[in-house]
Amino acid sequence: KVLARKEKFDYVASDQRPIPGYLTVPAGATRSRLPLVVLPHGGPWARDDQSFDYWSFFYAARGYLVYQPNFRGSDGYGEEHLRAGDGQWGRRMQDDISEGVRKLVADGIVDPSRVCIVGASYGGYAALAGATLTPDLYACAISVNGIANPGDLIAQDQGEQRAYWEQRIGRVADRESLRAISPL
């Protein structure tokens, strides 16, 4: 039994970067003031595609529209799109998610009072950041193994990974910048 369909949803961010993504639409739903589950992927160097995934279809089968953005920093859209996420945790990467939600609201597709953000790993961080950095946008947030304090993540790693995390998130020495993107 088909309970949903997955379709492309791309938009252009406020800085003119194209942001690809997908909507999983409940079967028989009208595209008007639907409740929304925003489902950012983990990684963040992963990506969502048009194939079946159990989370989006689970929510859609229960009547929720599901938005899966491939924000800057996502893989599969070229090196430039991937590297555009460097140093952008809680900044432009989070804006890409929020602006996609705002577009769906502005287009009348989503009920702005019924928006929840859900994710695991980096998606869990994005859920926590959404709830703390843009609290008026979300009615609820669910984080599964999300990073609540990016500064601690970087500081704990004294090995080879530290340079990688500093490139992706920010320099541990820049405590104020890291504090500004910390859901904690």
KOLVO-473701 format. One record per residue: residue number from 1; residue in one letter; x, y, z of N, C-alpha, C in turn. Coordinates in Angstrom, 1 decimal, always signed. Layout:
N
NODE   num   residuo      n.x      n.y      n.z     ca.x     ca.y     ca.z      c.x      c.y      c.z
NODE   NUM         a        X        Y        Z        X        Y        Z        X        Y        Z
...
END
This chain:
184
NODE   num   residuo      n.x      n.y      n.z     ca.x     ca.y     ca.z      c.x      c.y      c.z
NODE     1         k     +0.8     -1.2     +0.0     +0.0     +0.0     +0.0     +0.9     +1.2     +0.0
NODE     2         v     +0.7     +2.1     -1.0     +1.5     +3.3     -1.0     +0.8     +4.4     -0.1
NODE     3         l     +1.6     +4.8     +0.9     +1.1     +5.8     +1.8     +1.7     +7.2     +1.6
NODE     4         a     +2.7     +7.3     +0.7     +3.3     +8.6     +0.5     +4.0     +8.6     -0.8
NODE     5         r     +4.4     +9.7     -1.3     +5.3     +9.8     -2.5     +6.4    +10.9     -2.1
NODE     6         k     +7.6    +10.6     -2.7     +8.7    +11.5     -2.5     +9.0    +12.2     -3.7
NODE     7         e     +9.2    +13.6     -3.6     +9.4    +14.4     -4.8    +10.5    +15.5     -4.5
NODE     8         k    +11.0    +16.0     -5.5    +12.1    +17.1     -5.4    +11.5    +18.3     -4.8
NODE     9         f    +12.2    +19.0     -4.0    +11.9    +20.3     -3.5    +13.2    +21.1     -3.4
NODE    10         d    +13.5    +21.9     -4.4    +14.7    +22.7     -4.4    +14.3    +24.2     -4.2
NODE    11         y    +15.1    +25.0     -3.6    +14.9    +26.4     -3.5    +16.2    +27.1     -3.5
NODE    12         v    +16.2    +28.4     -3.7    +17.4    +29.2     -3.7    +17.5    +30.0     -2.4
NODE    13         a    +18.6    +29.8     -1.6    +18.8    +30.4     -0.3    +19.0    +31.9     -0.5
NODE    14         s    +18.9    +32.6     +0.6    +19.0    +34.1     +0.6    +20.3    +34.6     +0.0
NODE    15         d    +21.4    +33.8     +0.0    +22.7    +34.2     -0.5    +22.8    +33.6     -2.0
NODE    16         q    +21.7    +33.2     -2.6    +21.6    +32.7     -3.9    +22.2    +31.3     -4.2
NODE    17         r    +22.5    +30.6     -3.1    +22.9    +29.2     -3.3    +21.7    +28.3     -3.5
NODE    18         p    +21.7    +27.5     -4.5    +20.7    +26.5     -4.7    +20.7    +25.4     -3.6
NODE    19         i    +19.6    +25.1     -3.0    +19.5    +24.1     -1.9    +18.6    +23.0     -2.4
NODE    20         p    +19.1    +21.9     -2.7    +18.3    +20.7     -3.2    +17.7    +20.1     -2.0
NODE    21         g    +16.6    +19.4     -2.2    +15.9    +18.7     -1.1    +14.8    +17.8     -1.6
NODE    22         y    +14.1    +17.2     -0.7    +13.0    +16.3     -1.0    +11.8    +16.5     +0.0
NODE    23         l    +10.6    +16.4     -0.5     +9.4    +16.3     +0.3     +8.8    +14.9     +0.2
NODE    24         t     +8.5    +14.4     +1.3     +7.7    +13.1     +1.3     +6.3    +13.6     +1.7
NODE    25         v     +5.3    +13.3     +0.7     +4.0    +13.8     +0.8     +3.0    +12.7     +1.1
NODE    26         p     +2.2    +12.9     +2.2     +1.2    +11.8     +2.5     +0.3    +11.6     +1.3
NODE    27         a     -0.1    +10.3     +1.1     -1.0    +10.0     +0.1     -2.3    +10.7     +0.3
NODE    28         g     -2.8    +11.3     -0.8     -4.1    +12.0     -0.8     -4.1    +13.4     -0.1
NODE    29         a     -2.9    +13.9     +0.3     -2.8    +15.2     +1.0     -3.0    +16.3     +0.0
NODE    30         t     -3.7    +17.3     +0.4     -3.7    +18.6     -0.3     -2.5    +19.4     +0.1
NODE    31         r     -2.0    +20.2     -0.8     -0.8    +20.9     -0.5     -1.2    +22.3     +0.2
NODE    32         s     -1.8    +22.2     +1.3     -2.3    +23.4     +2.0     -2.2    +23.2     +3.5
NODE    33         r     -1.3    +24.0     +4.1     -1.2    +24.1     +5.6     -1.1    +22.7     +6.3
NODE    34         l     -0.2    +21.9     +5.7     +0.1    +20.6     +6.3     +1.0    +20.7     +7.5
NODE    35         p     +0.9    +19.8     +8.5     +1.9    +19.7     +9.5     +3.2    +19.2     +8.9
NODE    36         l     +4.3    +19.7     +9.4     +5.6    +19.4     +8.8     +6.6    +18.8     +9.8
NODE    37         v     +7.3    +17.8     +9.4     +8.5    +17.2    +10.1     +9.7    +17.6     +9.2
NODE    38         v    +10.6    +18.4     +9.7    +11.8    +18.7     +9.0    +12.8    +17.6     +9.5
NODE    39         l    +13.5    +16.9     +8.5    +14.3    +15.8     +8.8    +15.7    +15.9     +8.2
NODE    40         p    +16.5    +16.8     +8.8    +17.9    +17.0     +8.3    +18.7    +15.7     +8.5
NODE    41         h    +19.5    +15.3     +7.5    +20.3    +14.1     +7.6    +21.5    +14.3     +8.5
NODE    42         g    +22.1    +13.2     +8.9    +23.3    +13.1     +9.7    +24.5    +13.4     +8.8
NODE    43         g    +25.7    +13.3     +9.4    +26.9    +13.5     +8.7    +27.7    +14.7     +9.3
NODE    44         p    +27.6    +15.8     +8.7    +26.7    +16.3     +7.7    +27.1    +16.0     +6.3
NODE    45         w    +28.2    +15.3     +6.1    +28.7    +15.0     +4.8    +27.9    +13.9     +4.1
NODE    46         a    +26.7    +13.6     +4.5    +25.8    +12.7     +3.8    +24.9    +13.4     +2.9
NODE    47         r    +23.8    +12.7     +2.5    +22.8    +13.4     +1.7    +21.5    +12.5     +1.7
NODE    48         d    +20.4    +13.2     +1.4    +19.2    +12.4     +1.2    +18.9    +12.4     -0.3
NODE    49         d    +18.2    +11.4     -0.7    +17.9    +11.3     -2.1    +16.4    +10.8     -2.3
NODE    50         q    +16.0    +10.5     -3.4    +14.6    +10.2     -3.7    +14.2     +8.8     -3.4
NODE    51         s    +15.1     +8.0     -2.9    +14.8     +6.6     -2.5    +13.9     +6.5     -1.2
NODE    52         f    +13.4     +5.4     -1.0    +12.6     +5.1     +0.2    +13.6     +5.2     +1.5
NODE    53         d    +13.1     +5.9     +2.5    +13.7     +5.8     +3.8    +12.6     +5.7     +4.8
NODE    54         y    +12.9     +4.9     +5.9    +11.8     +4.5     +6.8    +11.3     +5.7     +7.6
NODE    55         w    +12.2     +6.7     +8.0    +11.7     +7.8     +8.8    +10.7     +8.7     +8.1
NODE    56         s    +11.1     +9.1     +6.9    +10.2    +10.0     +6.2     +8.9     +9.3     +5.8
NODE    57         f     +8.9     +8.1     +5.4     +7.7     +7.4     +5.0     +6.8     +7.1     +6.3
NODE    58         f     +7.5     +6.8     +7.4     +6.8     +6.6     +8.7     +6.0     +7.8     +9.0
NODE    59         y     +6.6     +9.0     +9.0     +5.9    +10.3     +9.4     +4.8    +10.6     +8.3
NODE    60         a     +5.1    +10.4     +7.1     +4.2    +10.7     +6.0     +2.9     +9.8     +6.1
NODE    61         a     +3.2     +8.6     +6.5     +2.0     +7.6     +6.6     +1.1     +8.1     +7.7
NODE    62         r     +1.5     +8.9     +8.6     +0.7     +9.4     +9.7     +0.2    +10.9     +9.4
NODE    63         g     +0.4    +11.3     +8.2     -0.2    +12.6     +7.8     +0.7    +13.8     +7.8
NODE    64         y     +2.0    +13.6     +8.1     +2.9    +14.7     +8.1     +3.7    +14.8     +6.7
NODE    65         l     +3.8    +16.1     +6.3     +4.7    +16.4     +5.2     +6.1    +16.3     +5.8
NODE    66         v     +7.1    +15.7     +5.0     +8.4    +15.6     +5.5     +9.4    +16.3     +4.6
NODE    67         y    +10.2    +17.2     +5.1    +11.1    +18.0     +4.3    +12.5    +17.5     +4.7
NODE    68         q    +13.3    +17.1     +3.7    +14.7    +16.6     +3.9    +15.6    +17.5     +3.0
NODE    69         p    +16.2    +18.6     +3.6    +17.1    +19.5     +2.9    +18.5    +18.9     +2.7
NODE    70         n    +19.1    +19.1     +1.6    +20.5    +18.8     +1.4    +21.3    +20.2     +1.5
NODE    71         f    +21.3    +20.7     +2.7    +22.0    +22.0     +3.0    +23.4    +22.0     +2.5
NODE    72         r    +24.0    +23.1     +2.4    +25.5    +23.2     +2.1    +26.2    +22.3     +3.1
NODE    73         g    +27.2    +21.7     +2.6    +27.9    +20.7     +3.4    +27.5    +19.3     +3.2
NODE    74         s    +26.4    +19.1     +2.4    +25.9    +17.8     +2.0    +26.8    +17.3     +0.9
NODE    75         d    +26.9    +16.0     +0.9    +27.7    +15.3     -0.2    +26.8    +15.1     -1.4
NODE    76         g    +27.4    +14.8     -2.5    +26.7    +14.4     -3.7    +26.3    +15.5     -4.7
NODE    77         y    +26.7    +16.7     -4.4    +26.3    +17.9     -5.2    +27.6    +18.6     -5.6
NODE    78         g    +28.7    +18.0     -5.6    +30.0    +18.6     -6.0    +30.8    +19.1     -4.8
NODE    79         e    +32.1    +19.2     -5.1    +33.0    +19.6     -4.1    +32.7    +21.0     -3.5
NODE    80         e    +32.3    +21.9     -4.4    +32.0    +23.3     -4.0    +30.8    +23.3     -3.0
NODE    81         h    +29.8    +22.5     -3.2    +28.6    +22.5     -2.3    +29.0    +21.9     -1.0
NODE    82         l    +29.8    +20.8     -1.0    +30.3    +20.2     +0.2    +31.2    +21.1     +1.0
NODE    83         r    +32.2    +21.8     +0.4    +33.1    +22.7     +1.1    +32.4    +24.0     +1.5
NODE    84         a    +31.3    +24.3     +0.9    +30.5    +25.5     +1.4    +30.0    +25.4     +2.8
NODE    85         g    +30.0    +24.1     +3.3    +29.6    +23.9     +4.7    +30.7    +24.0     +5.7
NODE    86         d    +32.0    +24.2     +5.2    +33.1    +24.3     +6.2    +32.9    +25.5     +7.0
NODE    87         g    +32.9    +25.3     +8.3    +32.8    +26.4     +9.3    +31.4    +27.0     +9.4
NODE    88         q    +30.4    +26.3     +8.9    +29.1    +26.8     +8.8    +28.0    +26.1     +9.7
NODE    89         w    +28.5    +25.2    +10.6    +27.6    +24.6    +11.5    +26.9    +25.7    +12.3
NODE    90         g    +25.6    +25.6    +12.4    +24.8    +26.6    +13.2    +24.7    +27.9    +12.5
NODE    91         r    +25.3    +28.1    +11.4    +25.3    +29.3    +10.6    +24.6    +29.1     +9.3
NODE    92         r    +25.3    +29.2     +8.2    +24.6    +29.1     +6.9    +23.9    +27.7     +6.7
NODE    93         m    +24.6    +26.6     +7.2    +23.9    +25.3     +7.1    +22.6    +25.3     +7.8
NODE    94         q    +22.5    +25.9     +9.0    +21.2    +25.9     +9.7    +20.3    +26.9     +9.0
NODE    95         d    +20.8    +28.0     +8.5    +19.9    +28.9     +7.7    +19.3    +28.2     +6.5
NODE    96         d    +20.1    +27.3     +5.8    +19.5    +26.6     +4.7    +18.3    +25.8     +5.1
NODE    97         i    +18.3    +25.2     +6.2    +17.2    +24.4     +6.7    +16.0    +25.3     +7.1
NODE    98         s    +16.3    +26.4     +7.8    +15.3    +27.3     +8.2    +14.6    +28.0     +7.1
NODE    99         e    +15.4    +28.4     +6.1    +14.9    +29.1     +4.9    +14.0    +28.2     +4.1
NODE   100         g    +14.3    +26.9     +4.0    +13.5    +26.0     +3.3    +12.1    +25.9     +4.0
NODE   101         v    +12.1    +25.8     +5.3    +10.9    +25.8     +6.1    +10.1    +27.0     +5.8
NODE   102         r    +10.7    +28.2     +5.9    +10.0    +29.4     +5.7     +9.4    +29.5     +4.3
NODE   103         k    +10.1    +28.9     +3.3     +9.6    +28.9     +1.9     +8.3    +28.1     +1.8
NODE   104         l     +8.3    +26.9     +2.5     +7.2    +26.1     +2.5     +6.0    +26.7     +3.2
NODE   105         v     +6.3    +27.5     +4.3     +5.2    +28.3     +4.9     +4.7    +29.4     +4.0
NODE   106         a     +5.6    +30.1     +3.4     +5.2    +31.3     +2.6     +4.4    +30.8     +1.4
NODE   107         d     +4.7    +29.6     +0.9     +4.0    +29.1     -0.3     +2.6    +28.5     +0.2
NODE   108         g     +2.3    +28.5     +1.5     +1.0    +28.0     +2.0     +0.9    +26.5     +2.1
NODE   109         i     +2.0    +25.8     +1.9     +2.0    +24.4     +1.9     +2.0    +23.9     +3.4
NODE   110         v     +2.7    +24.6     +4.3     +2.9    +24.2     +5.7     +2.2    +25.1     +6.6
NODE   111         d     +1.6    +24.5     +7.7     +1.0    +25.3     +8.8     +2.1    +25.7     +9.7
NODE   112         p     +2.4    +27.0     +9.8     +3.6    +27.4    +10.6     +3.5    +27.1    +12.1
NODE   113         s     +2.3    +26.7    +12.6     +2.2    +26.4    +14.0     +2.4    +24.9    +14.3
NODE   114         r     +2.6    +24.1    +13.2     +2.8    +22.7    +13.3     +4.0    +22.2    +12.6
NODE   115         v     +5.2    +22.7    +13.0     +6.4    +22.4    +12.4     +7.3    +21.8    +13.5
NODE   116         c     +7.9    +20.6    +13.3     +8.8    +19.9    +14.2    +10.0    +19.5    +13.4
NODE   117         i    +11.2    +19.6    +14.1    +12.4    +19.3    +13.5    +13.0    +18.0    +14.2
NODE   118         v    +13.4    +17.0    +13.5    +13.8    +15.7    +14.0    +15.1    +15.3    +13.3
NODE   119         g    +16.0    +14.8    +14.0    +17.2    +14.3    +13.4    +18.1    +13.5    +14.3
NODE   120         a    +19.1    +12.8    +13.7    +20.0    +12.0    +14.4    +21.4    +12.4    +14.0
NODE   121         s    +22.4    +12.3    +15.0    +23.8    +12.7    +14.7    +23.8    +14.2    +14.3
NODE   122         y    +24.4    +14.5    +13.2    +24.3    +15.9    +12.8    +22.9    +16.4    +12.7
NODE   123         g    +22.0    +15.6    +12.2    +20.6    +16.0    +12.1    +20.0    +16.3    +13.5
NODE   124         g    +20.5    +15.6    +14.5    +20.2    +15.8    +15.9    +20.7    +17.2    +16.4
NODE   125         y    +21.9    +17.5    +16.0    +22.5    +18.8    +16.3    +21.6    +19.9    +15.6
NODE   126         a    +21.2    +19.7    +14.3    +20.4    +20.6    +13.6    +19.0    +20.8    +14.3
NODE   127         a    +18.5    +19.7    +14.9    +17.2    +19.8    +15.6    +17.4    +20.7    +16.9
NODE   128         l    +18.5    +20.4    +17.6    +18.8    +21.2    +18.8    +19.0    +22.6    +18.5
NODE   129         a    +19.8    +22.9    +17.4    +20.1    +24.2    +17.0    +18.8    +24.9    +16.5
NODE   130         g    +18.0    +24.2    +15.8    +16.7    +24.8    +15.4    +15.9    +25.3    +16.6
NODE   131         a    +15.8    +24.4    +17.6    +15.0    +24.8    +18.8    +15.6    +25.9    +19.6
NODE   132         t    +16.9    +26.1    +19.6    +17.6    +27.1    +20.4    +17.9    +28.4    +19.6
NODE   133         l    +18.3    +28.3    +18.3    +18.6    +29.4    +17.5    +17.4    +30.1    +16.8
NODE   134         t    +16.4    +29.3    +16.5    +15.2    +29.8    +15.9    +14.0    +29.2    +16.6
NODE   135         p    +13.8    +29.5    +17.8    +12.7    +28.8    +18.6    +11.3    +29.1    +18.1
NODE   136         d    +11.1    +30.3    +17.5     +9.8    +30.6    +17.0     +9.4    +29.8    +15.7
NODE   137         l    +10.3    +29.2    +15.1    +10.1    +28.4    +13.9     +9.5    +27.0    +14.1
NODE   138         y     +9.8    +26.5    +15.3     +9.5    +25.1    +15.6     +8.6    +24.9    +16.8
NODE   139         a     +7.6    +24.1    +16.7     +6.7    +23.7    +17.8     +7.3    +22.6    +18.6
NODE   140         c     +8.2    +21.8    +18.0     +8.9    +20.8    +18.8    +10.2    +20.4    +18.1
NODE   141         a    +11.1    +19.8    +18.8    +12.4    +19.3    +18.3    +12.7    +18.0    +19.0
NODE   142         i    +13.2    +17.1    +18.2    +13.6    +15.8    +18.7    +15.0    +15.5    +18.2
NODE   143         s    +16.0    +15.3    +19.1    +17.3    +15.0    +18.8    +17.7    +13.6    +19.2
NODE   144         v    +18.2    +12.8    +18.2    +18.7    +11.5    +18.6    +20.2    +11.5    +18.4
NODE   145         n    +20.9    +11.4    +19.5    +22.4    +11.5    +19.5    +22.9    +12.7    +18.9
NODE   146         g    +22.3    +13.9    +19.1    +22.8    +15.1    +18.5    +23.9    +15.7    +19.4
NODE   147         i    +24.7    +16.5    +18.8    +25.8    +17.2    +19.5    +25.2    +18.5    +20.1
NODE   148         a    +25.3    +18.6    +21.4    +24.7    +19.7    +22.1    +25.8    +20.8    +22.3
NODE   149         n    +27.1    +20.4    +22.3    +28.1    +21.4    +22.5    +29.3    +21.2    +21.5
NODE   150         p    +29.2    +21.8    +20.3    +30.3    +21.6    +19.4    +31.7    +21.9    +19.9
NODE   151         g    +31.8    +22.9    +20.7    +33.2    +23.2    +21.3    +33.8    +22.0    +22.0
NODE   152         d    +32.9    +21.3    +22.8    +33.4    +20.2    +23.5    +33.8    +19.0    +22.6
NODE   153         l    +33.0    +18.9    +21.5    +33.3    +17.8    +20.6    +34.8    +18.0    +20.0
NODE   154         i    +35.1    +19.3    +19.6    +36.4    +19.6    +19.1    +37.5    +19.4    +20.2
NODE   155         a    +37.2    +20.0    +21.3    +38.2    +20.0    +22.4    +38.6    +18.6    +22.9
NODE   156         q    +37.6    +17.6    +22.8    +37.9    +16.3    +23.3    +38.8    +15.5    +22.4
NODE   157         d    +38.8    +15.9    +21.1    +39.6    +15.1    +20.1    +41.0    +15.8    +20.0
NODE   158         q    +42.0    +15.1    +20.5    +43.4    +15.6    +20.5    +44.2    +15.0    +19.4
NODE   159         g    +43.6    +14.1    +18.6    +44.3    +13.4    +17.6    +44.1    +14.0    +16.2
NODE   160         e    +44.2    +13.2    +15.2    +44.2    +13.6    +13.8    +42.8    +14.3    +13.4
NODE   161         q    +41.8    +13.8    +14.1    +40.4    +14.3    +13.8    +40.2    +15.8    +14.2
NODE   162         r    +41.0    +16.3    +15.1    +40.8    +17.7    +15.6    +40.9    +18.7    +14.4
NODE   163         a    +41.9    +18.6    +13.6    +42.0    +19.5    +12.4    +40.8    +19.4    +11.5
NODE   164         y    +40.3    +18.2    +11.3    +39.1    +18.0    +10.5    +37.9    +18.7    +11.1
NODE   165         w    +37.6    +18.5    +12.5    +36.5    +19.1    +13.1    +36.6    +20.6    +13.1
NODE   166         e    +37.8    +21.2    +13.3    +38.0    +22.6    +13.3    +37.7    +23.2    +11.9
NODE   167         q    +38.0    +22.5    +10.9    +37.7    +22.9     +9.5    +36.2    +22.9     +9.3
NODE   168         r    +35.5    +21.9     +9.8    +34.1    +21.7     +9.6    +33.3    +22.6    +10.5
NODE   169         i    +33.7    +22.7    +11.8    +32.8    +23.4    +12.8    +33.4    +24.8    +13.1
NODE   170         g    +34.7    +24.9    +13.5    +35.3    +26.1    +13.9    +36.4    +25.8    +14.8
NODE   171         r    +37.3    +26.8    +15.0    +38.5    +26.6    +15.9    +38.1    +26.6    +17.3
NODE   172         v    +38.7    +25.7    +18.1    +38.4    +25.6    +19.5    +38.8    +26.8    +20.2
NODE   173         a    +39.9    +27.5    +19.7    +40.3    +28.7    +20.4    +39.3    +29.9    +20.2
NODE   174         d    +38.4    +29.8    +19.3    +37.4    +30.8    +19.1    +36.1    +30.4    +19.9
NODE   175         r    +36.3    +30.5    +21.2    +35.2    +30.0    +22.1    +33.9    +30.8    +21.9
NODE   176         e    +33.9    +32.1    +21.7    +32.7    +32.9    +21.5    +31.9    +32.4    +20.3
NODE   177         s    +32.6    +32.2    +19.2    +32.0    +31.8    +18.0    +31.3    +30.4    +18.2
NODE   178         l    +32.0    +29.5    +18.9    +31.5    +28.2    +19.1    +30.3    +28.2    +20.1
NODE   179         r    +30.4    +29.1    +21.1    +29.3    +29.3    +22.0    +28.0    +29.8    +21.3
NODE   180         a    +28.2    +30.6    +20.3    +27.1    +31.2    +19.6    +26.3    +30.1    +18.8
NODE   181         i    +26.9    +29.0    +18.5    +26.2    +27.9    +17.7    +25.9    +26.7    +18.6
NODE   182         s    +26.2    +26.8    +19.9    +26.0    +25.7    +20.8    +24.6    +25.7    +21.3
NODE   183         p    +23.8    +24.6    +21.1    +22.5    +24.5    +21.6    +22.5    +24.5    +23.2
NODE   184         l    +23.6    +23.9    +23.7    +23.7    +23.9    +25.2    +23.7    +25.3    +25.8
END
